[in-house]
Amino acid sequence: MGFLQITGKRYLVFGLANKKSIAASIAATLLEQGAEVILVVHSEARRQTAQRLFPGVPVFLCDVSEEAQISRVREEVAQQIAEAGGGRLDGIVHSIAFANYAAGIKPFHETPKNDFLQAVDISCFSLIAIANQFKELLDPDGSVVTVSISTTRMAATNYGYMAPIKAALDSSLCFLAKSFSAFSRVRFNAVAPSLLKTSSSAGIPGYIDSYLFAEKAMLRKRALTTQEAADTAVYLLSPRSSGITCQTIVVDGGMSVNYFDRDIVAKAIS
């Protein structure tokens, strides 16, 4: 079966946008390890992308800002599972985030209320809604993994208001695990990568400069890859991580301990 023990297990992956997505790397790695994957994407265009990337893998549509759509896709996934011979989901991946940067980055205290609440709804509450809707389809020993960020305590101006929202996402893990413990042993964890080259990051103003700085700040002087973040997520989905729950696992190549790197300091004060 292999070390991860996920051969033949079934996972539902929300949030694939294109081949650069963390969700795409997670799905590909699950398939490589012999697991079954079901994808849920936001739009018809993304469904076509997903079908090109993963021929033969079931792909469903869902706008997670509408709970009725989450309920609908649960029924569609349940039917897919029944037609495939029954069983349950062994895990769910929540790789979903959205922030409206159309008006550019504003000082945090000027954050528009509607933008903030929309981002909370899509980036954080959707995890809670998905967990609730899919609870009866999840195996009692299943695993739910979301995607956070390596730190929510650094006031990165160009990340706008998303760090506080990711902090809420991280906090939600323990409350979900506690409430699910009344009827299951489902685990809730997050993989928290540092800066990555993804399509969603491309929409953040000034992101490339931050990405290049992060690379210099890492102990190895080499940027984190999407695959490294995906590998951690797959481990958290597997039975091999059975003792881990309510945790946000930071994957940052040591960046958080190296801001006073000699070369970085020298360039900053020169």
LINSULJO-V615956 format. One record per backbone hydrogen bond with DSSP energy under -1.0 kcal/mol. NH is the residue of the N-H (numbers start at 1). CO is the residue of the C=O. E is the energy in kcal/mol with one decimal. If there is no record, write none. Layout:
# LINSULJO-V615956
[[NH,CO,E] [NH,CO,E]]
This chain:
# LINSULJO-V615956
[[8,34,-2.9] [9,6,-2.2] [11,36,-2.6] [12,91,-2.4] [13,38,-3.0] [14,93,-2.8] [15,40,-2.1] [21,18,-1.7] [25,21,-1.8] [26,22,-2.7] [27,23,-2.6] [28,24,-2.5] [29,25,-2.2] [30,26,-2.5] [31,27,-2.3] [32,28,-2.3] [33,29,-1.6] [34,31,-1.7] [35,30,-2.6] [36,9,-3.7] [38,11,-2.5] [39,58,-2.7] [40,13,-2.6] [41,60,-2.9] [47,43,-1.8] [48,44,-2.2] [49,45,-1.9] [50,46,-2.9] [51,47,-2.5] [52,48,-1.7] [53,49,-2.3] [54,50,-2.8] [57,54,-2.1] [60,39,-2.5] [62,41,-2.4] [66,63,-2.0] [69,66,-1.1] [70,66,-1.4] [71,67,-2.5] [72,68,-2.3] [73,69,-2.7] [74,70,-1.8] [75,71,-1.7] [76,72,-2.0] [77,73,-2.7] [78,74,-2.6] [79,75,-2.2] [80,76,-2.2] [81,77,-2.6] [82,78,-2.3] [83,79,-2.6] [84,80,-1.2] [85,82,-1.5] [86,81,-2.8] [89,137,-3.3] [90,10,-3.3] [92,143,-1.9] [93,12,-3.0] [94,145,-3.0] [95,14,-1.5] [101,99,-1.0] [104,101,-2.3] [110,107,-2.4] [111,108,-1.9] [116,112,-2.3] [117,113,-2.7] [118,114,-2.2] [119,115,-2.2] [120,116,-2.3] [121,117,-2.3] [122,118,-2.5] [123,119,-2.8] [124,120,-2.0] [125,120,-2.8] [126,121,-1.2] [127,124,-1.4] [129,125,-2.7] [130,126,-2.7] [131,127,-2.5] [132,128,-2.3] [133,129,-2.5] [134,130,-2.4] [137,134,-1.3] [138,134,-1.1] [139,89,-3.2] [142,139,-2.5] [143,90,-1.4] [144,187,-3.1] [145,92,-2.7] [146,189,-2.2] [147,94,-1.2] [148,191,-2.6] [150,193,-1.4] [156,154,-2.2] [159,156,-1.7] [160,157,-1.6] [162,159,-1.8] [166,162,-2.6] [167,163,-2.2] [168,164,-1.7] [169,165,-2.0] [170,166,-2.7] [171,167,-2.3] [172,168,-2.0] [175,171,-1.1] [176,172,-2.6] [177,173,-2.6] [178,174,-2.2] [179,175,-2.3] [180,176,-2.7] [181,177,-1.4] [182,179,-1.0] [183,180,-1.9] [184,180,-1.5] [185,140,-2.9] [187,142,-2.1] [189,144,-2.4] [190,247,-2.6] [191,146,-2.3] [192,249,-3.2] [194,251,-1.8] [198,196,-1.2] [202,198,-1.2] [203,200,-1.2] [204,201,-1.9] [207,204,-1.8] [210,206,-1.5] [211,207,-2.8] [212,208,-2.3] [213,209,-2.1] [214,210,-2.7] [215,211,-1.9] [216,212,-1.6] [217,213,-2.1] [218,214,-1.3] [219,253,-1.4] [221,218,-1.3] [229,225,-1.4] [230,226,-2.5] [231,227,-2.8] [232,228,-1.5] [233,229,-1.9] [234,230,-2.7] [235,231,-2.0] [236,232,-2.2] [237,233,-1.6] [238,234,-1.1] [241,238,-1.7] [242,239,-1.7] [244,241,-2.4] [246,188,-2.6] [249,190,-3.1] [251,192,-2.4] [255,252,-1.9] [257,254,-1.6] [258,255,-1.8] [261,258,-1.5] [265,261,-2.7] [266,262,-2.4] [267,263,-2.0] [268,264,-2.0] [269,265,-1.9]]
